[in-house]
Amino acid sequence: MKTQTINSWGPRVASYWFTAAVVAAIIFLGLRFILAPEVGAEGFGIPLVHTKEALAYGWIKGIRDVFSGIVVLIFLLTRNPRATAFAFCAAIIIPVSDCLTVLAVNGSKDLTHLLIHGITAMYMAVTPLFLFKAKSN
């Protein structure tokens, strides 16, 4: 008789929830950019001028964020910490590029938004370390 193995990585492990928190935030921020691009842009650190072209860029960013969150969410829900870690590592490019964009547009004076994007990037750089150590059986 064959016994079924139970995946030990999941909702009972802290790294699962550290990852889930970022996934939820990414999807929320993406939806905010899609539904209210001007509000999303203000939170991002670079306000949009109210034109249809500017709103389109907000929608594009929102779609990018929702997609990124869903990709990581798929691996999270399938309880595959290694694949989740790789997806998370690839996604680090987003807050890093966001931070560099805010720096290029607003300069170093916009410390609040630089810290938001920078701390997000650091959080996303540390979390995969825990994911790579997780056991998935």
CYANA upper distance limits for C-alpha pairs under 8 A (distance plus 0.5 A):
  5 THR  CA    137 ASN  CA      7.63
  6 ILE  CA    137 ASN  CA      7.70
  7 ASN  CA     79 ARG  CA      7.73
  7 ASN  CA    135 LYS  CA      8.43
  7 ASN  CA    136 SER  CA      5.83
  7 ASN  CA    137 ASN  CA      5.93
  8 SER  CA    135 LYS  CA      6.84
  8 SER  CA    136 SER  CA      6.20
  8 SER  CA    137 ASN  CA      7.09
  9 TRP  CA     13 VAL  CA      6.66
  9 TRP  CA     16 TYR  CA      7.83
  9 TRP  CA     79 ARG  CA      6.74
  9 TRP  CA     80 ASN  CA      8.14
  9 TRP  CA     81 PRO  CA      7.55
  9 TRP  CA    134 ALA  CA      6.98
  9 TRP  CA    135 LYS  CA      6.51
  9 TRP  CA    136 SER  CA      5.82
 10 GLY  CA     16 TYR  CA      6.21
 10 GLY  CA     76 LEU  CA      8.43
 10 GLY  CA     79 ARG  CA      6.24
 11 PRO  CA     16 TYR  CA      6.46
 11 PRO  CA     17 TRP  CA      7.29
 12 ARG  CA     16 TYR  CA      8.18
 13 VAL  CA     17 TRP  CA      7.58
 14 ALA  CA     18 PHE  CA      6.71
 15 SER  CA     19 THR  CA      6.60
 15 SER  CA    127 THR  CA      7.39
 15 SER  CA    130 PHE  CA      6.55
 15 SER  CA    131 LEU  CA      6.72
 16 TYR  CA     20 ALA  CA      6.60
 16 TYR  CA     76 LEU  CA      7.72
 16 TYR  CA    131 LEU  CA      8.36
 17 TRP  CA     21 ALA  CA      6.47
 18 PHE  CA     22 VAL  CA      7.30
 18 PHE  CA    127 THR  CA      7.48
 19 THR  CA     23 VAL  CA      6.77
 19 THR  CA     76 LEU  CA      8.30
 19 THR  CA    127 THR  CA      7.50
 20 ALA  CA     24 ALA  CA      6.54
 20 ALA  CA     73 LEU  CA      7.93
 20 ALA  CA     76 LEU  CA      7.96
 21 ALA  CA     25 ALA  CA      6.69
 22 VAL  CA     26 ILE  CA      6.51
 23 VAL  CA     27 ILE  CA      6.70
 23 VAL  CA     69 GLY  CA      5.39
 23 VAL  CA     70 ILE  CA      7.98
 23 VAL  CA     72 VAL  CA      7.27
 23 VAL  CA     73 LEU  CA      6.87
 24 ALA  CA     28 PHE  CA      6.51
 24 ALA  CA     69 GLY  CA      7.68
 25 ALA  CA     29 LEU  CA      6.50
 26 ILE  CA     30 GLY  CA      6.58
 26 ILE  CA     65 ASP  CA      6.19
 26 ILE  CA     66 VAL  CA      6.99
 26 ILE  CA     68 SER  CA      7.94
 26 ILE  CA     69 GLY  CA      5.98
 27 ILE  CA     31 LEU  CA      6.63
 27 ILE  CA     65 ASP  CA      6.58
 27 ILE  CA     66 VAL  CA      5.04
 27 ILE  CA     67 PHE  CA      8.31
 27 ILE  CA     68 SER  CA      8.35
 27 ILE  CA     69 GLY  CA      5.81
 27 ILE  CA     70 ILE  CA      7.89
 28 PHE  CA     32 ARG  CA      6.63
 28 PHE  CA     66 VAL  CA      8.16
 29 LEU  CA     33 PHE  CA      6.77
 29 LEU  CA     40 GLY  CA      7.44
 29 LEU  CA     62 GLY  CA      7.51
 29 LEU  CA     65 ASP  CA      7.54
 29 LEU  CA     66 VAL  CA      8.35
 30 GLY  CA     34 ILE  CA      6.83
 30 GLY  CA     61 LYS  CA      7.38
 30 GLY  CA     62 GLY  CA      4.23
 30 GLY  CA     63 ILE  CA      6.60
 30 GLY  CA     64 ARG  CA      7.64
 30 GLY  CA     65 ASP  CA      5.15
 30 GLY  CA     66 VAL  CA      5.45
 31 LEU  CA     35 LEU  CA      6.48
 31 LEU  CA     62 GLY  CA      6.39
 31 LEU  CA     63 ILE  CA      8.16
 31 LEU  CA     66 VAL  CA      7.23
 32 ARG  CA     36 ALA  CA      5.89
 32 ARG  CA     37 PRO  CA      7.15
 32 ARG  CA     39 VAL  CA      7.84
 32 ARG  CA     40 GLY  CA      6.08
 32 ARG  CA     62 GLY  CA      7.58
 33 PHE  CA     37 PRO  CA      4.68
 33 PHE  CA     38 GLU  CA      7.88
 33 PHE  CA     39 VAL  CA      7.73
 33 PHE  CA     40 GLY  CA      5.18
 33 PHE  CA     41 ALA  CA      7.52
 33 PHE  CA     58 GLY  CA      5.97
 33 PHE  CA     59 TRP  CA      6.35
 33 PHE  CA     61 LYS  CA      7.33
 33 PHE  CA     62 GLY  CA      5.13
 34 ILE  CA     58 GLY  CA      7.07
 34 ILE  CA     59 TRP  CA      5.15
 34 ILE  CA     60 ILE  CA      8.36
 34 ILE  CA     61 LYS  CA      8.49
 34 ILE  CA     62 GLY  CA      5.61
 34 ILE  CA     63 ILE  CA      7.53
 36 ALA  CA     40 GLY  CA      6.72
 37 PRO  CA     41 ALA  CA      6.45
 37 PRO  CA     48 LEU  CA      8.16
 37 PRO  CA     55 LEU  CA      6.49
 37 PRO  CA     58 GLY  CA      5.43
 37 PRO  CA     59 TRP  CA      7.09
 38 GLU  CA     42 GLU  CA      6.66
 38 GLU  CA     47 PRO  CA      7.00
 38 GLU  CA     48 LEU  CA      6.12
 38 GLU  CA     49 VAL  CA      8.37
 38 GLU  CA     50 HIS  CA      8.05
 38 GLU  CA     55 LEU  CA      7.92
 38 GLU  CA     58 GLY  CA      8.02
 39 VAL  CA     43 GLY  CA      6.83
 40 GLY  CA     44 PHE  CA      6.62
 40 GLY  CA     58 GLY  CA      8.08
 41 ALA  CA     45 GLY  CA      6.75
 41 ALA  CA     46 ILE  CA      6.06
 41 ALA  CA     47 PRO  CA      5.39
 41 ALA  CA     48 LEU  CA      6.53
 41 ALA  CA     58 GLY  CA      7.48
 42 GLU  CA     46 ILE  CA      6.30
 42 GLU  CA     47 PRO  CA      5.12
 42 GLU  CA     48 LEU  CA      7.91
 44 PHE  CA    113 HIS  CA      7.33
 45 GLY  CA    102 VAL  CA      6.98
 45 GLY  CA    110 ASP  CA      8.44
 45 GLY  CA    113 HIS  CA      6.07
 46 ILE  CA    102 VAL  CA      7.34
 46 ILE  CA    105 VAL  CA      8.13
 46 ILE  CA    106 ASN  CA      8.19
 48 LEU  CA     54 ALA  CA      6.48
 48 LEU  CA     55 LEU  CA      7.73
 48 LEU  CA     58 GLY  CA      8.44
 49 VAL  CA     54 ALA  CA      6.73
 50 HIS  CA     54 ALA  CA      7.06
 50 HIS  CA     55 LEU  CA      7.37
 51 THR  CA     55 LEU  CA      6.67
 52 LYS  CA     56 ALA  CA      6.63
 53 GLU  CA     57 TYR  CA      7.12
 54 ALA  CA     58 GLY  CA      7.04
 55 LEU  CA     59 TRP  CA      6.80
 56 ALA  CA     60 ILE  CA      6.66
 57 TYR  CA     61 LYS  CA      6.69
 58 GLY  CA     62 GLY  CA      6.62
 59 TRP  CA     63 ILE  CA      6.60
 60 ILE  CA     64 ARG  CA      6.70
 61 LYS  CA     65 ASP  CA      6.71
 62 GLY  CA     66 VAL  CA      6.67
 63 ILE  CA     67 PHE  CA      6.53
 64 ARG  CA     68 SER  CA      6.61
 65 ASP  CA     69 GLY  CA      6.64
 66 VAL  CA     70 ILE  CA      6.65
 67 PHE  CA     71 VAL  CA      6.71
 68 SER  CA     72 VAL  CA      7.06
 68 SER  CA     91 ALA  CA      7.53
 69 GLY  CA     73 LEU  CA      6.47
 70 ILE  CA     74 ILE  CA      6.59
 71 VAL  CA     75 PHE  CA      7.45
 71 VAL  CA     87 ALA  CA      7.81
 72 VAL  CA     76 LEU  CA      6.67
 72 VAL  CA     84 THR  CA      6.36
 72 VAL  CA     87 ALA  CA      6.37
 72 VAL  CA     88 PHE  CA      7.09
 73 LEU  CA     77 LEU  CA      6.48
 74 ILE  CA     78 THR  CA      6.73
 75 PHE  CA     79 ARG  CA      6.72
 75 PHE  CA     80 ASN  CA      6.07
 75 PHE  CA     81 PRO  CA      7.83
 75 PHE  CA     83 ALA  CA      6.60
 75 PHE  CA     84 THR  CA      5.57
 76 LEU  CA     80 ASN  CA      6.72
 76 LEU  CA     81 PRO  CA      7.48
 76 LEU  CA     84 THR  CA      6.47
 79 ARG  CA    136 SER  CA      7.69
 80 ASN  CA     84 THR  CA      6.60
 80 ASN  CA    136 SER  CA      6.78
 81 PRO  CA     85 ALA  CA      6.45
 81 PRO  CA    131 LEU  CA      5.71
 81 PRO  CA    132 PHE  CA      7.10
 81 PRO  CA    134 ALA  CA      6.83
 81 PRO  CA    135 LYS  CA      8.00
 81 PRO  CA    136 SER  CA      7.03
 82 ARG  CA     86 PHE  CA      6.85
 82 ARG  CA    131 LEU  CA      6.81
 82 ARG  CA    132 PHE  CA      6.03
 82 ARG  CA    134 ALA  CA      8.32
 83 ALA  CA     87 ALA  CA      6.68
 84 THR  CA     88 PHE  CA      6.46
 84 THR  CA    128 PRO  CA      8.37
 84 THR  CA    131 LEU  CA      7.77
 85 ALA  CA     89 CYS  CA      6.54
 85 ALA  CA    127 THR  CA      8.30
 85 ALA  CA    128 PRO  CA      5.13
 85 ALA  CA    129 LEU  CA      8.21
 85 ALA  CA    131 LEU  CA      5.96
 85 ALA  CA    132 PHE  CA      6.73
 86 PHE  CA     90 ALA  CA      6.77
 86 PHE  CA    128 PRO  CA      7.99
 87 ALA  CA     91 ALA  CA      6.66
 88 PHE  CA     92 ILE  CA      6.97
 88 PHE  CA    124 MET  CA      7.28
 88 PHE  CA    128 PRO  CA      7.07
 89 CYS  CA     93 ILE  CA      8.49
 89 CYS  CA    124 MET  CA      7.73
 89 CYS  CA    125 ALA  CA      7.25
 89 CYS  CA    128 PRO  CA      7.17
 91 ALA  CA     95 PRO  CA      8.46
 92 ILE  CA     96 VAL  CA      6.91
 92 ILE  CA    121 ALA  CA      6.33
 92 ILE  CA    124 MET  CA      6.52
 92 ILE  CA    125 ALA  CA      7.24
 93 ILE  CA     97 SER  CA      6.39
 93 ILE  CA    121 ALA  CA      8.48
 94 ILE  CA     98 ASP  CA      6.50
 95 PRO  CA     99 CYS  CA      6.46
 95 PRO  CA    117 HIS  CA      5.70
 95 PRO  CA    118 GLY  CA      7.30
 95 PRO  CA    120 THR  CA      6.80
 95 PRO  CA    121 ALA  CA      5.70
 96 VAL  CA    100 LEU  CA      6.77
 96 VAL  CA    117 HIS  CA      7.32
 96 VAL  CA    118 GLY  CA      7.16
 96 VAL  CA    121 ALA  CA      6.31
 97 SER  CA    101 THR  CA      6.48
 98 ASP  CA    102 VAL  CA      6.71
 98 ASP  CA    117 HIS  CA      6.86
 99 CYS  CA    103 LEU  CA      6.65
 99 CYS  CA    113 HIS  CA      8.09
 99 CYS  CA    114 LEU  CA      5.98
 99 CYS  CA    117 HIS  CA      5.52
 99 CYS  CA    118 GLY  CA      6.51
100 LEU  CA    104 ALA  CA      6.55
101 THR  CA    105 VAL  CA      6.61
102 VAL  CA    106 ASN  CA      6.06
102 VAL  CA    107 GLY  CA      7.52
102 VAL  CA    110 ASP  CA      8.30
102 VAL  CA    113 HIS  CA      7.70
102 VAL  CA    114 LEU  CA      7.13
103 LEU  CA    107 GLY  CA      5.01
103 LEU  CA    108 SER  CA      6.34
103 LEU  CA    110 ASP  CA      8.08
103 LEU  CA    114 LEU  CA      7.35
106 ASN  CA    110 ASP  CA      6.59
108 SER  CA    114 LEU  CA      8.20
110 ASP  CA    114 LEU  CA      6.80
111 LEU  CA    115 LEU  CA      6.43
112 THR  CA    116 ILE  CA      6.78
113 HIS  CA    117 HIS  CA      6.76
114 LEU  CA    118 GLY  CA      6.30
115 LEU  CA    119 ILE  CA      6.12
116 ILE  CA    120 THR  CA      6.64
117 HIS  CA    121 ALA  CA      6.72
118 GLY  CA    122 MET  CA      6.80
119 ILE  CA    123 TYR  CA      6.52
120 THR  CA    124 MET  CA      6.57
121 ALA  CA    125 ALA  CA      6.60
122 MET  CA    126 VAL  CA      6.78
123 TYR  CA    127 THR  CA      6.65
124 MET  CA    128 PRO  CA      7.53
125 ALA  CA    129 LEU  CA      8.14
126 VAL  CA    130 PHE  CA      7.85
127 THR  CA    131 LEU  CA      6.99
128 PRO  CA    132 PHE  CA      6.43
129 LEU  CA    133 LYS  CA      7.02
130 PHE  CA    134 ALA  CA      6.82
